[in-house]
């Protein structure tokens, strides 16, 4: 048996290269190429290929490079897979990829679910509490404890909050070097805790801090990391963490398992998980650890911290969002949305189409391949309501949609839908809000 590549179907995504356990695949000139000397016919690459460009076939008499050239007409994708991949399955309806469990190398015992509580500039990122709620579900599913991890300086006031939101244990490293966030000292602090206590699962918010420090930690621990997850779960058979995130530009949802390395690490988008109930007076075990490194061990220094105003706030923290779609027709028309946001103290956002048109930057994109938001008010202007956009904003507290199409999908999730010409409706809303705010009667 061997793996053949249909080069007419290969899109050069690299999924097969990442999945191959024996590193028998590589991308050459943007196409997958098999090294027959390394290939052990596992077939895992064929299962993760989104275009069915790979298949396990019987070895022909021809050299493998000739087989690859002629694979489009030589192999049958319905040929049975070898025994080594019978435990793998691919759900073609939702493109979710699952794989079998392998014992952790070295036989180490890893147990517990940890949530890294992001504390910086005197504030806790709300996603930390959201993850304690989700972590509780994961810990219950595998029968282990739930812990919070706090690294920073003068963090005493955060500890009771971590217990209130559900942590059974709280690990703390409190040191002046950790006063302002820097990736090097934070990565060293958290890595030291992980090596000592060996949690099975570690979660952190997919914030600017999480996206910076978690890859550094995963590298130090030589384990895997799934970024920007939107769904987490536990496989009932293997008890592995199921980490689901958008893939291939948001066109599919991939569920990723970390089979051989520990801990299992994932960052999760803010506002995706529900906020758990806060219980005052809840207590747990506090474990305080020392940080022994000195300032001279680190290369970076914090010179100044510049805070942002409401209009430049991160989308996941915005309470009022004014979002635009291709319905506004041109970048010059952005002004009507910006005026409305200015009056309301809101933040401008938009759809993938608006970003690709050059009207907004990627960090302003709401949706499956952008940011997931849950503001108090979401005003959608000229947005049709593609499912990729809806999954990023449908949990908003209050949705107002303005569209000239009465059948637009956005109107089905809106609390109020206004069918009309946005170039007339939006300026009228802006004028009315401005008048009411000036007279102090706005609700």
MARLOLUM-200702 format. One record per residue (C-alpha): residue in one letter; y, x negated, z. Coordinates in Angstrom, 3 decimals, decimal comma. Each point is the difference from the previous one (the first is absolute). Layout:
<atoms>
rest;yy;xx;zz
A;Y;X;Z $
...
</atoms>
This chain:
<atoms>
rest;yy;xx;zz
X;0,000;0,000;0,000 $
X;3,639;-1,029;-0,489 $
X;3,500;1,476;-0,055 $
X;1,602;0,697;-3,357 $
X;3,696;0,533;-0,680 $
X;1,335;2,407;-2,602 $
X;3,244;-1,732;-0,936 $
X;1,280;3,054;-1,838 $
X;0,107;1,857;3,337 $
X;0,974;-2,789;2,422 $
X;3,606;0,369;1,221 $
X;0,059;-3,236;1,998 $
X;0,616;1,711;3,345 $
X;-2,055;-2,575;1,932 $
X;-1,891;2,524;2,134 $
X;-3,351;-1,463;-1,086 $
X;1,144;-3,538;0,782 $
X;0,931;0,965;3,554 $
X;-3,224;1,960;0,594 $
X;-2,518;-2,572;-1,281 $
X;-1,644;-1,613;3,063 $
X;-1,090;-3,131;-1,887 $
X;3,280;-0,621;-1,905 $
X;-1,719;0,342;-3,356 $
X;2,938;1,743;-1,678 $
X;3,407;-1,240;-1,037 $
X;2,938;1,201;-2,080 $
X;0,560;-2,055;-3,135 $
X;2,814;1,012;-2,344 $
X;0,232;3,280;1,869 $
X;-3,676;0,969;-0,404 $
X;-3,006;-0,185;2,343 $
X;-2,501;-2,753;-0,783 $
X;-3,434;-0,450;1,636 $
X;-1,391;-3,397;1,008 $
X;-3,770;0,470;-0,601 $
X;-0,820;-3,002;2,203 $
X;1,501;1,706;3,042 $
X;-0,776;3,658;-0,724 $
X;-2,743;1,444;2,219 $
X;-0,014;3,476;-1,554 $
X;1,346;1,798;3,080 $
X;1,791;2,530;-2,181 $
X;2,852;0,519;2,443 $
X;2,521;-0,925;-2,676 $
X;-1,208;2,840;-2,241 $
X;0,568;2,554;2,742 $
X;3,611;-0,969;0,718 $
X;1,048;-0,234;-3,666 $
X;2,429;2,907;-0,662 $
X;-0,635;-0,023;-3,771 $
X;-3,806;-0,444;-0,030 $
X;0,374;-3,308;-1,822 $
X;-2,843;-1,626;1,941 $
X;-3,705;0,779;0,103 $
X;-3,237;-1,584;1,216 $
X;-2,370;-0,474;-2,929 $
X;-3,203;-1,858;-0,784 $
X;0,553;-3,605;-0,987 $
X;-0,249;-0,437;-3,789 $
X;-0,999;-3,120;-1,816 $
X;3,586;-0,611;-1,048 $
X;2,369;-2,102;2,117 $
X;2,138;1,955;2,451 $
X;3,238;-0,713;-1,866 $
X;-1,420;1,692;-3,091 $
X;-1,180;2,874;2,143 $
X;3,505;0,472;1,358 $
X;1,431;0,088;-3,512 $
X;-2,461;2,649;-1,159 $
X;-0,318;1,948;3,246 $
X;1,864;3,027;-1,304 $
X;-2,928;0,909;-2,212 $
X;-2,868;-1,660;1,875 $
X;-0,183;1,555;3,454 $
X;-0,523;3,493;1,301 $
X;2,153;0,892;3,016 $
X;-2,725;2,402;1,134 $
X;-2,547;-2,798;0,504 $
X;-1,311;0,047;3,602 $
X;1,552;-2,465;2,420 $
X;-2,167;-2,570;1,822 $
X;-1,304;0,608;3,527 $
X;2,761;-2,139;1,535 $
X;2,642;2,594;-0,853 $
X;-1,801;3,231;0,802 $
X;2,021;0,262;3,213 $
X;3,237;0,018;-1,976 $
X;1,562;3,198;-1,300 $
X;3,035;0,986;-2,004 $
X;1,486;3,462;0,126 $
X;1,351;0,548;-3,507 $
X;1,999;3,048;1,068 $
X;2,401;-1,811;2,321 $
X;-0,769;-3,599;-1,031 $
X;-0,882;-0,940;3,574 $
X;-2,059;-3,179;0,284 $
X;-2,436;-0,507;2,904 $
X;-2,285;-2,883;0,758 $
X;-2,852;-0,939;2,293 $
X;0,343;-1,705;3,400 $
X;-0,942;-3,610;0,626 $
X;-0,333;-1,512;3,498 $
X;3,047;-1,936;1,168 $
X;-0,478;-3,710;-0,582 $
X;-0,851;-1,982;3,108 $
X;-1,190;2,986;2,006 $
X;3,254;0,207;1,998 $
X;0,653;3,154;1,986 $
X;3,180;1,761;-1,094 $
X;1,007;3,226;1,724 $
X;3,049;2,175;0,423 $
X;2,864;1,438;-2,025 $
X;3,369;-1,756;0,339 $
X;3,415;1,228;-1,100 $
X;2,784;-2,577;-0,325 $
X;3,087;1,653;1,475 $
X;3,014;-1,143;-1,986 $
X;2,884;-0,709;2,362 $
X;3,122;-1,696;-1,297 $
X;3,717;0,142;0,749 $
X;-0,680;2,225;2,977 $
X;-1,785;2,708;-1,997 $
X;-3,604;0,997;-0,638 $
X;-0,932;0,964;-3,559 $
X;-1,202;3,651;0,217 $
X;-2,989;-0,830;-2,208 $
X;-1,426;-1,894;2,996 $
X;-0,372;3,260;1,922 $
X;-1,376;1,748;-3,087 $
X;-2,683;-2,677;-0,223 $
X;-0,958;0,404;3,651 $
X;-0,767;3,628;-0,825 $
X;-2,074;-0,995;-3,019 $
X;-1,585;-2,865;1,898 $
X;-1,219;2,463;2,605 $
X;-1,987;1,847;-2,688 $
X;-1,507;-3,226;-1,317 $
X;-0,914;-1,248;3,483 $
X;-1,678;3,315;0,840 $
X;-1,969;-0,103;-3,265 $
X;-1,522;-3,409;0,765 $
X;-0,122;0,323;3,786 $
X;2,422;-2,725;1,104 $
X;3,328;-0,429;1,775 $
X;3,542;0,285;-1,365 $
X;2,536;-2,718;0,803 $
X;3,624;-0,742;-0,781 $
X;1,407;-3,499;-0,557 $
X;3,638;-0,810;0,810 $
X;1,563;-3,343;-0,879 $
X;3,680;-0,643;0,620 $
X;2,479;-0,728;2,770 $
X;0,858;2,242;2,953 $
X;-2,454;2,671;-1,118 $
X;-0,577;1,631;3,402 $
X;1,442;3,336;-1,114 $
X;-2,431;0,210;-2,946 $
X;-3,163;-0,282;2,116 $
X;0,133;3,489;1,605 $
X;0,778;1,488;-3,413 $
X;-3,160;-1,567;-1,450 $
X;-2,060;1,605;2,765 $
X;1,805;3,313;-0,479 $
X;-0,981;0,077;-3,677 $
X;-3,670;-0,624;0,742 $
X;-0,740;-3,726;0,446 $
X;-2,724;-0,663;2,577 $
X;0,824;-3,707;0,164 $
X;3,210;-1,820;-0,835 $
X;0,033;-3,711;-0,832 $
X;3,423;-1,609;0,508 $
X;1,502;-3,344;-0,923 $
X;3,594;-0,122;1,303 $
X;1,867;-3,192;-0,859 $
X;3,578;-0,980;-1,006 $
X;-1,266;-1,567;-3,249 $
X;-1,129;3,484;-1,047 $
X;3,397;1,613;0,617 $
X;0,836;0,212;-3,715 $
X;-2,718;0,572;-2,560 $
X;-1,233;-3,016;-1,940 $
X;-3,318;-0,025;-1,793 $
X;-1,210;-3,372;1,344 $
X;0,191;0,596;3,785 $
X;-1,072;3,641;-0,292 $
X;-3,016;-0,946;-2,125 $
X;-0,975;-2,718;2,495 $
X;0,326;2,347;2,963 $
X;-2,047;2,830;-1,498 $
X;-2,619;-2,320;-1,503 $
X;-0,578;-1,595;3,398 $
X;-0,599;3,410;1,578 $
X;-2,409;1,048;-2,748 $
X;-2,064;-3,174;0,267 $
X;-0,279;0,411;3,765 $
X;-0,811;3,725;0,239 $
X;-1,585;0,692;-3,438 $
X;1,067;3,551;-0,937 $
X;-1,991;1,627;-2,790 $
X;2,960;1,789;-1,629 $
X;3,711;-0,892;-0,004 $
X;2,696;2,295;-1,384 $
X;3,718;-0,488;-0,599 $
X;2,719;1,909;-1,801 $
X;0,713;-0,878;-3,632 $
X;3,589;-0,835;0,928 $
X;1,896;-3,105;-1,044 $
X;-1,369;-1,724;3,113 $
X;-3,565;1,209;-0,500 $
X;-0,028;-1,033;-3,641 $
X;1,232;-3,441;0,988 $
X;-2,016;-0,926;3,089 $
X;-3,344;1,736;-0,627 $
X;-0,917;-2,056;-3,104 $
X;0,735;-3,169;2,004 $
X;-2,267;1,193;2,816 $
X;-2,788;0,966;-2,413 $
X;0,206;-3,444;-1,596 $
X;-0,251;-1,747;3,355 $
X;-2,993;2,157;0,952 $
X;-1,593;-0,316;-3,465 $
X;-0,581;3,724;-0,261 $
X;0,977;2,792;-2,381 $
X;3,121;2,155;0,050 $
X;0,675;3,314;-1,723 $
X;3,729;0,656;-0,369 $
X;1,947;3,270;-0,242 $
X;-2,852;2,317;0,970 $
X;0,588;3,743;-0,087 $
X;-3,349;1,133;1,454 $
X;-2,300;-1,564;2,611 $
X;-3,478;1,054;1,043 $
X;-3,352;-1,198;1,278 $
X;-3,092;0,008;-2,225 $
X;-2,505;2,126;1,956 $
X;-2,958;-2,152;-1,065 $
X;1,331;-3,554;0,172 $
X;2,806;0,548;2,548 $
X;2,251;-2,127;-2,209 $
X;3,715;0,718;-0,288 $
X;0,770;1,927;-3,183 $
X;3,397;-1,172;-1,233 $
X;1,425;2,167;-2,774 $
X;3,049;-0,967;-2,028 $
X;1,455;0,599;-3,476 $
X;-1,234;-2,429;-2,657 $
X;0,697;-0,763;-3,661 $
X;3,599;1,170;0,163 $
X;-0,831;3,077;2,071 $
X;-2,370;1,418;-2,600 $
X;-3,047;-0,120;2,281 $
X;-0,714;-0,075;3,716 $
X;-2,276;-2,866;1,060 $
X;-1,922;-0,038;3,277 $
X;-0,572;-3,580;1,126 $
X;-2,547;-1,268;2,538 $
X;-0,009;-3,410;1,678 $
X;-3,749;-0,675;0,225 $
X;-0,427;-3,582;1,195 $
X;3,155;-1,155;1,807 $
X;1,668;1,068;3,216 $
X;2,346;1,368;1,025 $
X;0,516;2,784;-2,534 $
X;3,752;0,053;-0,650 $
X;2,250;2,602;-1,611 $
X;3,676;0,827;-0,224 $
X;0,868;3,702;-0,220 $
X;3,024;1,616;-1,559 $
X;2,471;1,523;2,482 $
X;0,185;3,796;0,224 $
X;-3,487;0,440;-1,486 $
X;-1,749;0,581;3,331 $
X;1,027;2,724;2,432 $
X;1,845;-0,979;3,170 $
X;-2,355;0,387;3,010 $
X;0,890;1,920;3,113 $
X;1,922;-2,067;2,536 $
X;-1,304;0,369;3,571 $
X;2,331;-1,317;2,712 $
X;-1,686;-1,694;2,918 $
X;-3,090;-1,036;-1,915 $
X;-1,173;-3,450;1,152 $
X;-2,475;-2,654;-1,106 $
X;-0,915;-3,656;0,287 $
X;2,725;-2,592;-0,552 $
X;-1,003;-3,494;-1,197 $
X;2,775;-2,603;-0,112 $
X;-0,551;-3,242;-1,892 $
X;1,994;-3,226;-0,145 $
X;1,622;-1,470;-3,112 $
X;-0,234;-3,777;0,160 $
X;1,712;-1,117;-3,219 $
X;3,530;-1,397;0,050 $
X;3,008;0,575;-2,255 $
X;-0,516;-3,325;-1,752 $
X;-3,373;1,263;-1,252 $
X;1,769;2,417;-2,379 $
X;2,040;-0,719;-3,096 $
X;2,190;3,116;-0,214 $
X;2,966;1,058;2,135 $
X;1,809;3,340;0,268 $
X;3,682;-0,552;-0,720 $
X;1,264;3,582;-0,033 $
X;-1,279;3,562;-0,001 $
X;1,903;2,498;-2,153 $
X;-0,671;3,677;0,666 $
X;0,139;2,599;-2,778 $
X;1,727;3,371;-0,155 $
X;-1,635;3,337;-0,767 $
X;0,458;-0,301;-3,752 $
X;-1,952;-3,250;-0,195 $
X;-2,644;0,961;2,565 $
X;-3,646;-0,423;-0,840 $
X;-1,280;3,185;-1,599 $
X;-2,807;0,401;2,521 $
X;2,602;0,281;2,776 $
X;2,543;2,210;-1,807 $
X;0,554;3,478;1,433 $
X;1,781;1,419;-3,049 $
X;-1,057;-0,985;-3,517 $
X;1,597;1,014;-3,294 $
X;-2,536;-0,771;-2,734 $
X;0,467;0,079;-3,772 $
X;-2,367;0,293;-2,923 $
X;0,264;-0,345;-3,756 $
X;1,714;3,380;-0,050 $
X;3,356;-1,631;0,702 $
X;-0,285;-1,408;-3,556 $
X;1,989;-3,263;0,363 $
X;1,041;-2,622;2,528 $
X;3,634;1,075;-0,269 $
X;-1,006;3,356;1,478 $
X;-1,259;-1,665;3,196 $
X;3,502;0,489;1,355 $
X;-0,601;3,693;0,747 $
X;-3,010;-0,848;2,187 $
X;1,871;-2,876;1,657 $
X;2,917;2,287;0,878 $
X;-2,368;2,492;1,632 $
X;-1,711;-2,795;1,963 $
X;3,401;-1,325;1,068 $
X;1,050;3,344;1,428 $
X;-3,294;0,505;1,851 $
X;-0,382;-3,609;1,175 $
X;-3,249;-0,147;-1,932 $
X;-1,938;-2,625;-1,906 $
X;-0,491;-0,064;-3,772 $
X;-3,569;-0,118;-1,349 $
X;-1,855;1,046;-3,111 $
X;-3,156;0,325;-2,035 $
X;-1,929;-2,683;-1,831 $
X;1,577;1,167;-3,232 $
X;3,504;-0,495;1,389 $
X;-0,924;-3,505;1,161 $
X;-1,574;-0,957;-3,323 $
X;3,114;1,284;-1,783 $
X;2,025;-2,546;1,980 $
X;2,012;2,515;2,006 $
X;-1,460;-1,092;3,358 $
X;-1,819;-2,991;1,477 $
X;-3,703;0,055;0,890 $
X;0,687;0,134;3,755 $
X;1,695;3,367;-0,643 $
X;-3,104;1,495;-1,628 $
X;-1,757;2,863;1,799 $
X;-3,621;0,750;-0,844 $
X;-3,521;-1,293;-0,246 $
X;1,048;-3,374;-1,403 $
X;3,239;-0,080;2,009 $
X;0,980;0,978;3,540 $
X;-1,383;2,934;1,978 $
X;2,786;1,830;1,839 $
X;0,243;2,747;2,588 $
X;3,735;0,743;0,464 $
X;1,514;3,029;1,681 $
X;1,539;1,052;-3,338 $
X;-1,157;-0,940;-3,512 $
X;2,179;1,145;-2,922 $
X;-1,734;-0,379;-3,378 $
X;2,342;0,017;-3,001 $
X;-1,500;0,275;-3,480 $
X;-3,506;-0,880;1,213 $
X;-2,889;1,837;-1,658 $
X;-2,509;-0,728;2,756 $
X;-2,770;-2,234;-1,355 $
X;-2,826;-0,342;2,497 $
X;0,727;-3,731;0,393 $
X;3,468;0,898;1,273 $
X;-1,042;2,968;2,108 $
X;-2,458;-1,994;2,106 $
X;2,885;-2,224;1,062 $
X;2,335;2,742;1,258 $
X;-1,790;3,324;0,501 $
X;-0,183;-0,469;3,786 $
X;3,817;-0,007;0,280 $
X;1,267;2,439;2,640 $
X;2,198;1,923;-2,457 $
X;-0,031;-0,234;-3,797 $
X;2,709;1,270;-2,352 $
X;-0,783;-0,232;-3,716 $
X;2,471;0,456;-2,865 $
X;-1,522;0,412;-3,462 $
X;0,676;2,043;-3,138 $
X;-3,732;0,673;-0,498 $
X;-1,248;2,936;2,113 $
X;-3,596;-1,277;-0,456 $
X;0,711;-3,514;1,278 $
X;-2,644;-1,189;2,473 $
X;2,674;-1,228;2,424 $
X;1,027;3,617;0,650 $
X;-3,467;0,799;1,365 $
X;0,395;-2,430;2,913 $
X;3,704;0,647;0,613 $
X;1,334;2,088;2,877 $
X;2,879;1,005;-2,270 $
X;-0,021;-0,240;-3,771 $
X;3,133;0,325;-2,099 $
X;-0,656;0,739;-3,674 $
X;3,028;-0,977;-2,011 $
X;2,045;-2,712;-1,669 $
X;0,110;-2,920;2,442 $
X;3,332;-1,136;-1,467 $
X;1,495;3,236;1,318 $
X;-2,130;0,535;3,125 $
X;0,272;-3,474;1,573 $
X;3,835;-0,316;-0,173 $
X;0,248;3,516;1,440 $
X;-2,295;-0,960;2,896 $
X;1,991;-3,181;0,595 $
X;3,270;1,928;0,141 $
X;-1,459;2,608;2,373 $
X;-1,519;-2,590;2,348 $
X;3,261;-1,927;0,033 $
X;1,988;3,144;0,856 $
X;-2,371;1,020;2,781 $
X;-0,131;-3,476;1,505 $
X;3,776;-0,241;-0,036 $
X;0,208;3,288;1,920 $
X;-2,808;-0,972;2,363 $
X;-2,262;2,962;-0,797 $
X;-2,826;-1,730;-1,871 $
X;-3,504;0,736;1,311 $
</atoms>
